[in-house]
Amino acid sequence: MNSELDEGCVSPCMVQVIQVSFGYPGRLVADQVSHRWHAGLCLLQGDEGTGKSSWLKLLAGNLSARAGVLHYNFAPCAALSAQLLFWQDPRQPLSDFLSRMPASDWVALQRTIYPHWSQPDFEQHVQGFGLEPHLHKPLLALSSGSQRKLWMAAGWASGAPLVLMDEPLAALDKPSEQYVQHALAAMAADLKSPAHPRCVIVAHWDAMQGVAWDDVMVL
């Protein structure tokens, strides 16, 4: 496991792990790993089974570390709240309540959660993904690809200081894959705004064409 980080980086450190170990019964995902994620575009890169999704779950607070320290520098008392994190596990089945909820209602709910939500950004991503015809449907009626598009559009528009994305190109058509890469590249500079720094951490098997990552952690 290794990482690439610009030593001259002046953007603020958003998340830090110090000598962290975690995993599952019979499987250790990380053993005494330290890393810092700064504001900007960050990549967790690795093949299938290397622990990319597990790292996202750790950072989202869905997995506990066996040892070490996990610190959120942007959070009061270093504790996450719903307004500070956007994370939608694409592999986690939706609850019955969410399954029946129209996509437009789910989006309206996100707007109430995130104080820095940008409706223009969301509408831009909806257009880029071609999601408009699907917003009236219940979430259960959306394909896995359309659900991923919705999660990404909402996450990028949320304004949350920490946004976690797992395998964003999975189950997408080619135009949508290209839009993901274009959207990530376009948002890179704004993420490092001194007034509202944000960290977008993406788990993927390669570096994606046309995306200039501020940080790469190779698993």
C-alpha positions in Angstrom: 0.0 0.0 0.0 1.4 3.4 -0.9 0.3 6.9 -1.6 1.2 9.8 -3.8 0.8 13.3 -2.3 2.1 16.6 -3.5 4.5 17.7 -0.8 3.8 21.3 -1.7 0.1 21.0 -1.2 -1.3 24.0 0.6 -4.9 22.9 0.8 -6.1 22.0 4.2 -6.0 18.5 5.6 -9.5 17.2 5.9 -9.2 13.6 7.1 -6.3 11.9 8.7 -5.7 8.3 9.8 -2.8 7.5 12.1 -1.6 3.9 12.5 -5.0 2.6 11.7 -5.8 -1.1 11.6 -9.2 -2.5 10.6 -10.9 -5.4 8.8 -13.3 -8.3 9.3 -13.1 -11.6 11.2 -10.4 -13.6 9.5 -9.4 -10.7 7.2 -7.2 -7.7 7.9 -7.8 -4.9 5.4 -5.2 -2.4 6.8 -2.5 -2.8 9.3 -1.1 0.3 11.0 -1.7 2.6 8.0 -1.3 6.4 8.2 -2.6 8.8 5.5 -3.8 12.3 5.1 -6.6 13.4 2.7 -6.5 17.1 1.8 -9.2 19.2 0.2 -9.5 18.2 -3.5 -10.0 15.1 -5.6 -8.6 12.0 -4.0 -8.4 8.5 -5.4 -8.4 5.1 -3.6 -7.0 2.9 -6.3 -6.9 -0.8 -6.3 -8.0 -4.0 -8.0 -11.1 -6.0 -6.9 -10.7 -7.3 -3.3 -8.1 -4.8 -2.2 -10.4 -3.1 0.3 -11.4 0.1 -1.5 -15.1 -0.2 -0.4 -14.0 -1.1 3.1 -11.8 2.1 3.3 -14.9 4.2 2.3 -17.0 2.5 5.0 -14.3 3.2 7.6 -14.2 6.9 6.6 -18.0 7.0 6.7 -18.1 5.6 10.2 -19.7 2.3 9.1 -16.7 0.3 10.1 -14.7 0.7 13.3 -10.9 0.7 13.5 -9.3 -2.0 15.7 -6.4 0.3 16.5 -5.2 3.8 15.6 -6.8 7.2 15.2 -9.3 8.5 12.6 -9.6 12.3 12.7 -11.9 14.7 10.8 -10.2 18.1 10.8 -13.4 19.8 9.5 -15.8 18.4 12.1 -16.5 19.9 15.5 -15.0 17.7 18.1 -13.8 15.5 15.2 -17.2 13.9 15.1 -19.1 13.4 11.8 -22.7 14.5 11.4 -25.1 14.0 8.5 -24.5 17.5 7.2 -20.7 16.9 6.9 -20.7 13.7 5.0 -22.3 12.4 1.8 -22.0 8.6 1.5 -24.5 6.3 -0.3 -23.3 2.7 -0.4 -24.3 1.5 -3.9 -24.2 -2.1 -2.7 -26.4 -1.7 0.3 -30.0 -2.6 -0.4 -32.5 0.2 0.1 -35.0 0.1 3.0 -38.6 -0.5 2.1 -39.3 3.1 2.9 -36.6 4.5 0.6 -37.5 1.9 -2.1 -41.0 3.4 -2.5 -39.8 7.0 -2.3 -39.9 8.9 -5.6 -36.4 10.0 -6.7 -37.5 13.6 -6.6 -38.7 13.3 -3.0 -35.3 11.7 -2.1 -33.6 14.7 -3.7 -35.8 17.1 -1.7 -34.8 15.3 1.4 -31.1 15.8 0.6 -31.7 19.5 0.2 -32.9 19.7 3.8 -29.9 17.8 5.1 -27.1 19.8 3.4 -26.9 23.5 4.2 -24.5 24.1 1.3 -26.6 22.3 -1.3 -26.3 23.8 -4.8 -29.5 23.3 -6.8 -27.8 24.7 -10.0 -25.1 22.1 -9.7 -27.6 19.4 -9.1 -29.6 20.4 -12.2 -26.4 20.5 -14.3 -25.5 16.9 -13.2 -29.1 15.7 -13.9 -28.8 17.1 -17.4 -25.3 15.7 -17.9 -26.5 12.2 -16.8 -29.9 12.4 -18.6 -31.7 11.8 -15.3 -34.7 14.0 -15.8 -37.0 11.3 -17.1 -36.3 9.2 -14.1 -36.9 11.6 -11.2 -40.6 10.8 -10.9 -39.9 7.1 -10.5 -39.6 5.4 -7.1 -35.9 4.6 -6.3 -36.6 0.9 -6.6 -37.6 1.4 -10.2 -34.3 2.9 -11.1 -31.6 0.7 -12.6 -28.4 0.3 -10.6 -26.7 2.6 -13.1 -29.4 5.3 -12.7 -29.2 5.0 -8.9 -25.4 5.6 -9.1 -25.9 8.6 -11.3 -28.4 10.0 -8.8 -26.1 9.4 -5.8 -23.3 11.1 -7.7 -25.4 14.1 -8.8 -26.6 14.6 -5.2 -23.2 14.0 -3.6 -21.4 16.5 -5.9 -24.2 19.1 -5.3 -24.5 18.5 -1.6 -21.7 20.9 -0.6 -20.7 18.4 2.2 -17.1 18.7 3.3 -16.5 15.0 2.7 -18.0 13.1 -0.2 -17.3 9.4 -0.7 -17.9 7.7 -4.0 -17.5 3.9 -4.6 -16.7 2.7 -8.2 -18.6 5.6 -9.9 -18.3 4.1 -13.4 -19.9 0.7 -12.5 -23.0 -0.1 -14.5 -22.8 3.2 -16.5 -23.2 3.7 -20.2 -20.3 5.2 -22.1 -21.7 8.8 -22.3 -22.3 8.7 -18.5 -18.8 7.4 -17.9 -17.4 10.3 -19.9 -19.6 12.7 -18.0 -18.3 11.4 -14.6 -14.7 12.1 -15.7 -15.6 15.5 -17.1 -17.5 16.5 -13.9 -14.7 15.4 -11.6 -12.2 17.3 -13.6 -14.4 20.4 -13.7 -15.0 20.5 -9.9 -11.3 20.0 -8.9 -10.4 23.7 -8.4 -13.6 24.6 -6.5 -13.0 21.9 -3.9 -9.9 23.7 -2.7 -11.7 27.0 -2.1 -10.4 28.5 1.2 -13.9 29.6 2.1 -15.4 26.1 1.8 -12.8 23.4 1.3 -14.2 19.9 0.3 -12.7 16.5 -0.1 -14.1 14.1 -2.7 -12.7 10.6 -2.2 -13.4 8.2 -5.1 -12.7 4.4 -5.0 -11.9 3.0 -8.4 -9.6 0.5 -10.1 -7.8 3.0 -12.3 -7.0 6.7 -12.5 -9.8 7.6 -15.0 -8.9 9.4 -18.2 -8.7 13.2 -17.9 -8.9 13.4 -14.1 -6.0 15.1 -12.3 -6.0 13.7 -8.8 -4.7 15.7 -5.9 -3.9 12.5 -4.0 -3.7 8.8 -4.9 -3.6 6.1 -2.3 -2.8 2.8 -4.0 -4.1 -0.3 -2.1 
